[in-house]
Amino acid sequence: MTKQKLTRINGRTCRAWVQERVPFKNSNGQLFGQWENLDGRENTSALYVVYSYGQHWPLFAYDNDRGLWFENSDKFSRTTSKHRMQAHPLCDTLKLNCQRMIELVRKGYVATTVRRLTNG
């Protein structure tokens, strides 16, 4: 995937950026949102993902093809909980644990759903 320009913003104002699915990074770079292609391949279905402290902790993901928001249901640190409150898109979300969120970002909705149905 080509490198995206992430506009630096104040974290308190990030919700509007998340709701519009615009790439951003907060002032210290710990909270950011960007578009991701499946498995890093160009021209694949894209997800807009909001991360806290790096790509190992996706907070929210928006599946552009299905119009669905997903939310990380695992427990957070105090700062990540703050990021979650600031970045929540304020709409219904489907909750997945962190491992499933990472799988969603890497493999997409269909692969994650099939795995969930067949492996529990």
PEZI-V404910 format. One line per field, one symbol per residue. phi: phi as a letter, one per 40 degrees, with the letter a starting at -180 (. if undefined). burial: I if it has 9 or more other ideal C-beta (glycine too) atoms within 8 Angstrom, else O. A space follows every 50 residues. Layout:
BEGIN
phi = ???
burial = ???
END
This chain:
BEGIN
phi = .ccccbccbcdcbcdcccccfbdaacdbgcbabacbcdfgccgbdcbcbb bbghccbccbabcccbgbcbbccccbcdccccddcccdcfacbccbcccc cccdccbgcccccdccccbg
burial = OOOOOIIOIOIOOIIOIIOOIOIIIIOOOIIIIIIIIIOOOOOIIOIIII IIOOOOIIIIIIIIOOOOIIIIOOOIOOIIIIIIOIIIIOOOIOOIOIOI IIIIIOIIIOIIOOIIOOOO
END
